[in-house]
Amino acid sequence: MNLDIDLLRTFVAVVETGSFTRSAALMGRTQPAISLQIRRLEEQMGAPLLDRSGRSVTLTTEGASLLPQARKLLRLNDEIVSTMGEGDLEGEVRFGAPEDIATMHLPGILGAFARAHPRIKLAVTCDYTSNLLDQMSRGMLDLALIKREPMGPDLGVRVWREPLVWVALDASTLELSPLPLIVAPAPDIYRKRALGTLDAAGLSYRASFTSPSLSGQMAALRAGLGVGVLPAAMAPRDLSVLHAGLPPLSDSEIALVSSRSGGGPAELLAQEVLRALERGPTGG
């Protein structure tokens, strides 16, 4: 019996995402197609691999035994393919991400992918989430990391949850009224989160510095021009995280969205991004 690499890849994707729906979104396929592939693999193995009786998908004893071997076989397959120039995938992947994610978390991942697959051209676009989703709907992107409200699997595959914090040069900024804000232009999700949180608390504010550039916002924060919102993991040590004096911010999420027509190079990059970032941007 020869194991089908595509079936094993689907099996690993379902395990890593925790659901058939999320793996279908990741791989650009329908949920019935994913279910069919898992059934075919179970028929080949002669045993159930996934327990579907609960609210989430879990491994059976046989599935737990297969998983490390499947991952090993997929790594070996991908290594062989990437070293064989004529057999390597070729084409283009149009990938989008917000600027802060692209600059902070993606260079190493994209660089490693480019070296492993020299015949795949990467075209990376940095923009706001709403603009990336618009480009995705118009067929201009194959894959995108987006910021979203915590909402489950309906909009892409959740990669990690992102706590947000208020930051400023120091706490003395809180003494100013109205509160000076350093924000990106609409429709930035962190701007929306900041304004919505302050409005709900009945606090007055003004936009003291507006910049679409993360570096511009950081410069304004370091100059003491106001208060901003950053992911907790990105708050630099030379700025103060304001734990008191302002209402807490609810978390955001980072999700991976794939086009329905995705496959081949785009699917390969999606799996690499998910594996690298699913435990959070630091991999912990």
C-alpha positions in Angstrom: 0.0 0.0 0.0 1.3 3.5 -0.9 0.2 6.3 1.3 -1.3 9.4 -0.4 0.7 12.5 0.5 -2.3 14.8 -0.1 -4.4 12.8 2.3 -1.7 12.9 4.9 -1.3 16.7 4.4 -5.1 17.1 4.9 -4.9 15.0 8.1 -2.1 17.1 9.6 -4.0 20.3 8.6 -7.1 19.2 10.4 -5.1 18.3 13.5 -3.2 21.5 13.5 -6.2 23.7 13.0 -8.5 21.7 15.3 -11.4 21.6 12.9 -12.6 20.6 9.4 -13.9 24.1 8.8 -10.7 25.8 9.6 -8.6 23.4 7.6 -10.9 23.8 4.6 -10.5 27.6 4.8 -6.7 27.2 5.1 -6.4 24.8 2.1 -8.9 26.6 -0.1 -11.3 23.6 -0.3 -14.8 22.8 0.9 -15.5 21.1 4.2 -17.1 18.0 2.5 -13.9 17.6 0.4 -11.8 17.6 3.6 -14.1 15.1 5.3 -13.9 12.8 2.2 -10.1 12.9 2.2 -10.0 12.0 5.9 -12.4 9.1 5.3 -10.2 7.9 2.4 -7.1 8.0 4.6 -8.9 6.1 7.4 -9.9 3.5 4.9 -6.3 3.1 3.8 -5.1 2.9 7.4 -7.9 0.5 8.4 -8.7 2.5 11.5 -10.4 5.7 12.7 -7.9 8.5 13.1 -10.1 11.3 14.4 -12.8 11.4 17.0 -15.6 13.7 15.8 -18.0 13.0 18.7 -17.1 16.1 20.7 -17.3 19.8 20.0 -13.7 19.7 18.7 -11.8 17.2 16.6 -9.5 15.0 18.7 -7.0 12.2 17.8 -7.8 8.6 18.3 -5.0 6.3 19.6 -4.3 5.3 16.0 -4.3 9.0 14.9 -1.9 10.0 17.6 0.4 7.2 16.5 0.2 8.3 12.8 0.6 12.1 13.4 4.4 12.3 14.1 5.1 9.9 11.2 2.8 11.8 8.9 4.7 15.0 9.7 8.0 13.3 9.2 6.9 12.0 5.8 5.5 15.4 4.7 8.8 17.1 5.8 10.8 14.6 3.8 8.5 15.0 0.8 8.8 18.8 0.9 12.6 18.7 1.3 12.9 16.4 -1.7 10.6 18.5 -3.8 12.4 21.8 -2.8 15.8 20.4 -3.7 14.8 19.1 -7.1 14.8 22.1 -9.4 12.6 20.6 -12.1 10.1 19.1 -9.7 9.8 22.2 -7.5 6.5 24.1 -7.5 6.6 27.2 -9.5 4.3 30.2 -9.9 3.4 33.3 -7.8 1.9 33.8 -4.4 0.3 37.2 -3.8 0.4 37.6 0.0 -0.9 40.5 2.1 -0.5 41.6 5.7 -0.7 44.7 7.8 2.6 46.6 8.1 3.3 45.8 11.7 2.8 42.1 11.2 4.8 42.1 8.0 7.8 43.9 9.4 7.8 42.2 12.8 6.9 38.6 12.2 7.1 37.7 8.5 10.6 38.4 7.2 12.2 35.2 8.5 9.3 33.1 7.4 9.1 34.6 3.9 12.9 34.5 3.5 13.1 30.8 4.4 10.2 30.0 2.1 11.8 31.9 -0.8 15.1 30.1 -0.3 13.4 26.7 -0.1 11.2 27.4 -3.2 13.3 29.6 -5.6 10.8 29.1 -8.4 7.9 30.5 -6.5 7.7 34.3 -6.8 6.4 36.2 -3.7 4.5 39.4 -4.1 3.8 41.0 -0.7 1.4 43.8 -0.1 1.2 45.7 3.2 -2.2 47.4 3.9 -5.0 47.7 6.4 -7.1 44.6 7.0 -10.2 46.0 5.3 -8.2 46.9 2.2 -6.6 43.4 2.1 -10.0 41.7 2.4 -11.3 43.9 -0.5 -8.3 42.9 -2.6 -8.9 39.3 -1.7 -12.6 39.5 -2.8 -11.4 41.0 -6.1 -9.0 38.2 -6.8 -5.9 40.4 -6.3 -4.5 38.3 -3.4 -4.1 34.6 -2.8 -3.4 34.7 0.9 -3.5 37.3 3.7 -2.9 37.7 7.4 -5.5 40.0 8.8 -6.5 41.5 12.1 -10.1 40.7 13.2 -12.4 40.7 16.2 -12.4 37.4 18.1 -15.2 35.7 16.1 -14.4 32.0 15.6 -13.6 30.3 12.2 -15.9 32.3 9.9 -13.3 34.7 8.7 -10.1 32.8 8.0 -8.2 30.5 10.4 -7.2 32.0 13.7 -3.4 32.0 14.0 -3.0 33.7 17.4 -4.8 35.9 19.9 -3.2 39.3 20.4 -3.6 41.2 23.7 -3.6 45.0 23.2 -2.2 47.6 25.6 -2.1 51.4 26.0 1.4 52.8 25.6 3.0 56.2 26.0 6.3 57.8 26.8 5.3 57.9 30.5 2.2 58.0 32.7 2.2 61.8 32.8 0.4 61.8 29.4 -2.7 60.7 31.2 -2.9 64.1 33.0 -3.7 65.8 29.7 -7.3 66.6 28.7 -8.6 65.8 26.3 -6.4 62.7 26.0 -4.0 63.0 23.0 -4.1 59.9 20.8 -1.5 58.6 18.4 -3.4 56.5 15.8 -3.4 55.3 12.3 -6.1 56.6 9.9 -9.4 54.8 9.5 -10.1 51.9 8.9 -7.3 50.6 11.2 -8.6 48.1 13.7 -6.4 49.4 16.6 -7.7 52.9 16.0 -11.3 51.6 16.1 -10.5 49.7 19.3 -9.0 52.8 21.0 -11.8 55.1 20.1 -14.5 52.6 20.9 -13.1 51.8 24.3 -12.7 55.5 25.2 -16.2 56.4 24.0 -17.7 53.5 26.0 -15.9 54.8 29.1 -17.1 58.4 28.4 -13.5 59.8 28.2 -12.7 62.8 26.0 -9.8 62.5 23.5 -8.3 64.1 20.4 -6.2 62.7 17.6 -2.8 64.5 18.3 -0.8 62.5 15.7 -2.2 60.4 12.8 0.1 58.3 10.7 -0.4 55.2 8.5 3.2 54.2 9.3 4.1 52.1 12.4 7.5 53.8 12.5 5.8 57.2 12.4 3.5 56.3 15.3 6.5 54.9 17.3 8.4 58.2 16.7 5.4 60.2 18.0 5.1 58.0 21.1 8.8 58.4 21.9 8.4 62.1 21.5 5.7 62.1 24.2 3.0 63.4 21.8 0.3 61.1 23.1 -1.1 57.6 23.9 -1.3 54.8 21.4 -2.4 51.1 21.2 0.0 48.3 20.5 0.0 44.5 20.7 1.6 43.7 24.1 4.3 41.6 22.4 5.4 44.7 20.3 5.5 47.2 23.1 9.2 48.4 23.2 11.0 48.7 26.5 11.6 52.5 26.2 7.8 53.1 26.3 5.5 52.7 29.3 2.6 50.3 29.2 -0.2 52.0 31.0 -1.8 49.4 33.3 -3.9 52.0 35.2 -5.8 55.1 34.3 -7.4 53.9 31.1 -10.1 51.2 30.4 -8.7 47.8 29.4 -8.6 46.9 25.8 -10.1 43.6 24.6 -7.9 41.3 22.6 -7.6 41.2 18.8 -7.0 38.2 16.7 -4.7 37.5 13.8 -6.2 35.2 11.2 -5.0 33.6 7.9 -7.4 34.0 5.0 -7.0 32.0 1.7 -8.8 32.5 -1.6 -11.1 29.8 -2.7 -8.9 29.4 -5.9 -5.8 28.9 -3.8 -3.7 25.8 -4.1 -0.2 24.7 -5.0 2.3 27.5 -4.0 -0.3 29.5 -2.0 -1.4 26.4 0.0 2.2 25.5 0.7 3.0 29.1 2.0 -0.3 29.0 4.1 0.9 25.9 5.8 4.3 27.3 6.5 2.9 30.5 7.9 0.4 28.6 10.1 3.1 26.2 11.4 5.5 29.1 12.2 2.9 31.4 13.9 0.1 29.2 15.3 1.6 29.3 18.9 2.0 33.1 18.7 4.5 35.4 17.0 7.3 34.3 19.3 6.6 30.6 18.7 6.0 30.1 22.5 
